[in-house]
Amino acid sequence: MNKKILFSLLTSVFYLTSYGQLLDENFNYPLGQLTTNNSGANVSAGAWTFIGGALPLNVVAGNLTYPNYASSNIGNRLATRDTSAAAEDAYTSFTPVTSGSIYFSFLLNVVDTARLLDNALAGDYMIALLPSTSTTNYTNRITFRKGSVGNTFNIGLRITSTGSTVVVWSPNNYSPGVTYLIASQFVFITGPANDSAYLWINPVLNGTIPTPDVAAVQLGPSTDPIDIGRIAVRQSGGTPESFIDGIRVGTTWANSVLPVKLLSFTAQMKSGRNELFWATSNEVNNYGFEIQKSSDGDNFETIGFVKGAGNSSQIMNYSFVDENNTSAYYRLKQIDFDGEFEYSKIVALNQTEIDIALTPNPFSNSLVVSGSGNINSIEIIDGTGKTCAYQEVNGMQSTINTESLNSGVYLIRVSNDYTTVTKRIIKY
């Protein structure tokens, strides 16, 4: 490539970082044992913590996909076992929530229903929430049992294990080998033993919270969680062999299940200006994007706005031009119609070299010097190292008078605030 403009760029799929989004787990780790269980590989590098059990949880190749779900088709996936032996339980942590609601969602593909408990029984749970300091007080237990017909399963919700709280089941039978989107909500309610929980299975992703498939409440005496700061994967003799992927946790439905999904955010210096490009593959309630700029990567100011698509499940392409082509840092502030906002990751655009065009070369009485960026000075040097011509410039192009130069070979040095480019020129 002729232009030697170097810049730091993040082009892989990523998501807007929201103050309401607490966790985005796509198991984008090396393949192998998830935790340190029995001195295992710990491919999560401590992101997941061993609770108990022997047979380990493993990250395996492949991922799960679900249309329009933000954490679909990313990274690898987690494999759970159906076994009568003691199998590993593990949790990962996020910023604790002490009031209001907490939502979580994940993708699930059950491989085998053979070891699930019979339909008449209470089933067993595989994913649940935990307080930030507990490994036993499981809340919002996503529970499984055999379905009412062969080779199917049911999904239910039990808010706690204490008192007379029971599993509330979805009435539908679900099939192995199919990827389902599971979402759940826990609601802190002031007072003892009265918190609420909700469950959705394959909810419609259109920007509004649909009616839940299951609603559960605490019944009888209970130790209410003082906060929620962990999500756990649990294995037992009654949980299915399955794949789990795309775990998201947030304080709103939009931030846990339906954030705006950025496919790319790129920048380039071109024709004396900085050009920004980004694309989304999913938008819900998206008012638009503020474009923010910084000279140091810490202190940002808004320099423009681009209107969003509102609600969209198709790829949308956006662009913005900053006419000031200095080195800078950029980020997007994505704003919802309700005022909620999220920041993208930062793209750094740093001009370290400029591409120089010399017209004509060989030259006679004048030489036009053009740069891909701003030029500060032009210097012509002969074979002895003597400066034969010098001109200060404040722009991207300048014409230097060369009438006084003798025929021969020279060097030309073109400088800006960042670098100096030296090239060979000939006067005939």
N, C-alpha and C positions, 0 to 999 in steps of 0.2 A: 504494500500500500504506500502511495506517495506521501500522503499527509502523515506526519509523525506527531500526532497529537495523542498523548497518552492520558487515559482517565480510568478511574476505578469505577466499576460497573457491576451491579447485581442484576442478572437477567434470569435467574431461575424462578420457579413459581414460589411466591411468598404471599403473606397476608398482611393486611393493614393491622398494625399493632394498636389495640384498643385498650383504654383504661378499664373497660368492663370485661375484657377477655382475660381469663386467668390461666388457661392451659390450651395448648395445641400440640397433641402428641400423635405423630405419624410414624413412629418407630423407625425413623430414618437413621438406624444404627447398623453396624456390621452384623452379620448373621451370627447367632450363637446365644448362649445363656444370658438372660436379661440382667440378672443381679449377681451378687457375691455368694449366693447360696452354695454351700459346700465348696467354697473357693472357686466358684465358676468364673466364666469369662467376663461377666459384668460389662456386656457390650453397651449398656446405657450409661456407663461411666458415672454411676451413682445417682442418675436421675430417678431410678426406681430402687426401692429399698425392700429387702427380704423381710417378711413377717414370720413365716414358718412353713413347714412341710419339706418334703425331700425331692420328689421329681420336679425338675425346674421348669419355669416358663422360658420359652425360647422365641427369639426373633427369627423368622423364616422369610425366605424370598417371596416376592409378589406383594400385591396390595389389594385392597378392596375398593370398589368404585360404586358410586351412587349418584344419579343425575342431580346436578346443581348443588350438591353438598360440598362445602368449602374444603373439607379435608378428605377429598376423594382422590384415589389414584396417585398417592404420594408415598414415597419411602417404601418400607417393608410392612410386615404385619406380625402380630403376636399370635402364637399358637397355644391353645389350652388343651388339656388331656382329659379323657374320660377313663378313670382308673380307680380301682378300689384302694390303691396304695396312697400313702400320704403324699400329697402334691403341693407345690409351692403356692403361697399367697404373697402378694407384693403390693406396694402402694407407691404413688408418686405425689408430690406435694405442690401446692400453689398458695397464693396469698389468702389467708383465712377470711371467711365471710361470717359476720356475726348477726346480721339482720337482713330483712327483706327476703329476696329469693336468690337461689343459686340453681343454674341450669347445667346439665351435662348431656352430651350426645356422643354416640359412637356407631361404628359400622360393625355388624355381626354376620358371620356366615357359619352356621352350625354344620358340622361334617357328619356327625353320627348321633342318633338319639337312643342308642341301645341301653346306655346306663342311666338314663333319666329315670326319676322316680315315677311310679304309676300315676295315672291321671287323678285318682281319688285322693292322693296324698298332697301334702303342702308344698312339695317341690324343694328345690335348693337354689341358693343365690350364687351368682358369679361375679357381678360388678356391683359396687356400693360406694357410698361416700363415708368418710371418717372425719371426726374432729382432728384438729391439727396436732394433738398430742396423744392420740389413741390409736391402738391397733385392734380394738375389740368392739367398740361401740358403733357398729355398722348401721348406716341410715340409707334410706332409699335403695333397698335391696332389689336388684333386678333378678327375678327368680324364674326358674324353668322347671317344667315337668313334661311327661309324655302327653301328646294330644289325644283327642277323643277317637281318632282313627289311626290306623297303623302308620308308622314312620313319619309322624308329625310331632310337633311340640307346641306347648303353650308358653306365653310370656306373661309374667305377673309382677306386681309391685307390693312389697311389704315395707312400711316406713321404718319400723324398728322391730326388735325381737322381744321386747318387754311387754308386760301387761297382757291384754287379750287381743293385741293387734294381730290381724290375720293378713294373708296374701289376698290381694284383689287381682283377679285374672282377666286378661283380655279374652273375649269369647271366641276368638278365632284360632284355628289351627294353622301352624306355619311349617314350611317344608325345609328340610336340609338342602344344602347346596345353593341356596338363594341368599343374596346379600340384603340385609334389612338395615334401615336407619332407625336407631332407638334413641329417644330423647326423654329426659326426665327433669322434673322441677321439684325442689324442696323449698318450702315456705316457712320461715321462722314466724311464729305467732306468740305474742306475749302470753304468759301463763303456763302452767304445767300440763304436759301430756296432751297438747292440742295442735301440734304442728301438722302441716298438710304436705302431701306429695302427689305428683301427677306423672303419667306415663303416656308417651306417644310412640306408635309403631308405624313407620313409613308416613310421617306427617307430610302434608302438602307444603311445599316450600315456595310460598308466594308473598312473603313479607308480613303476614299476619299470623298470630298464634292460633292454631286450629283448636277445636274442641278435643280434649284429651281422650284417649281410649280407656284410661283407668284413672280413678281418683281414690286416694287412700288417706286415712287420717289415723292419728294415734288413738288408741283405746286403752284405758286403764292406767295404772301407775307406770311411770317411765322416768328415766334420766335423760332430760332434754340435752342435746348437744349445745355446748356453749359457743361453738363455732363449727364451721366446715372448712377444712384445709387440706384434705387428702382425698384421692380416689383410688380404690383398690380393685385388683383382679384376684378372685378367689377360685380355688379348685377343690373339688371333693368328689366322693363317689357318686353324687347325684347331679353333677354339672356336666354339660356336654363337651365333647371334643369340638373345637371351634377355632375360627380365626377372628381376631378383634383388631380394629384399625380405626384411625381417625377420631381419637378421643378429644373432645373439646369441652371446656368448662368456662362459664361466664356468668355474669350477674344479670344479663338480659337474654331473651330469646334470640335477638339479632346477633349478639356477640358470641353466643355459644353455638348456634345452629346456622345462622344466615349472615355472616359478614360479607362485605364486598371482597371478592377474590381477584387479586392482581396476578395476571399472568406474567407481566414484565414491566420494568421501569428503567428506561435507558436515556442516555444523554450523549450529545455530540457537539463539537465545535464545527461550524460550517459557515462560510461566507461572512465572517465577522460577527456571528451571533451564536448563542447557545440554544440548541434545540432539544426539547424534552419529549419523550414518547412513552406512553403507557397503555396497557390493554387490560381489560377485565373480562372474566368469563361468567361472572355471576354478580348481579346487583340487586339489592333489596333496600327500598326506601332511601335511595341515594340522591341527595340534593345536588351534590357536586364536589369539586376538588379545589381547594385553595392551593396555589403553588407557592411554596416558601423557600427562601434563599438565605444562605449564610456565608460569611467569609471565613469563619473559623470552625464550623460544624457544630457549634453550641447555641449561638444566638441567631434565631431565624426571624425574618420579616416576610410578610405576605407581599408578593409582587404580581399576583394575578389570580383569576378564578376561571374554571371551566365547568360548565353545567353537566351534571350526570344524567344518566338515562332513566333514573327513577327505579323501576323494576325491570330486570332483564335477565334472561338465562342464556343469552347469546354473547359471543365475543364482541366487545365494544372497544374501538381504538380511539385514543385521545392524543393530542399534542399541544405543546405550548412553546412559544419562541421568546427567549430573553434577548433583547437586542444588545445588551451589554455582554460581551464575550470574554470577560475576565474569568479566572479560575474561581470556582464557587462550589458550595454544597447545596443540594436541593432535596426537598422532601415534599410529599403530598399530605394535605390534611383533608381527609374524606369526611364530608358532613352529611348526616341524615336529615330528613325533613323535620324530625322531632328535635333537632339540635345536638344529638349525640355525634361525637366525632372520633376519628381514629387517625393515627399517623402511619405513613409508610416508613420503610427503611430509608436511609439516606444514601443518595448517589453523589459521589465526589467527581467533579470535572476539573482536572488540573492540567493546564497547558504547560508542557515541559519542553517541547520543540515546535518550531514553526517550519512549514514547507515554503521554500522560496522559489519564485519563478523569475527568471532574468530574460528580458526581451529587448533587442535581439542579443544573441550571443553566438558568434562574434559580433561586436558592436563597432560603431564609428565615433560619432560625436556626442551620443547620449545613450544612457542605459536605463530602462524602466525596471524597477525592483518591486515585486508584488509579494506579499506574505499572506499566509493563512490566518495569521493573527496580527495584533498591533506591532508596528516596528518603531523602535526608538532612535536607532542610528544606523548609518551605512558608512563603511570605511573601505577604501581601495588601497591595497598594499602591493608594492613592486617586489621583484625578486630579492632585493637586499633587505627587506623588512621595513622599508620606509613608507610612511603614509603619504599617498599621492593625492587623495581626495577624501573629504569627510563631510557628512551631511547629517544634521539632526532631523528626525522625522517624528510625527505624531499621527500615525495613520497606518493603513494597510498597504499603501502604494506610494511610490515616489519616483521621480525622474532625476537622475544625477548627471550633471554636465561633465563630459569626458573629453572635450576638445583639446585640452592641454596635455593629455597623456600621449606618450609615444606608442607606436605599434609594439605589441608584445603580449606576454602572458602576465596576468595579475591574479591576486587573490582578493575576493570581496568578503567582508565580514558584515553580517546583518544581525543586529542585536535587539532584544526586547527585555522586559523586566525579568524574564525567566531563563533565557539562554542566548547563545551566540551561534549562528550558523555560518560556516566558511565554505565558499565555493570557488572554483577556478573559472576565470573569464579571459577572453582574448579580444584585444583591439587590433583591427586590421588597418 
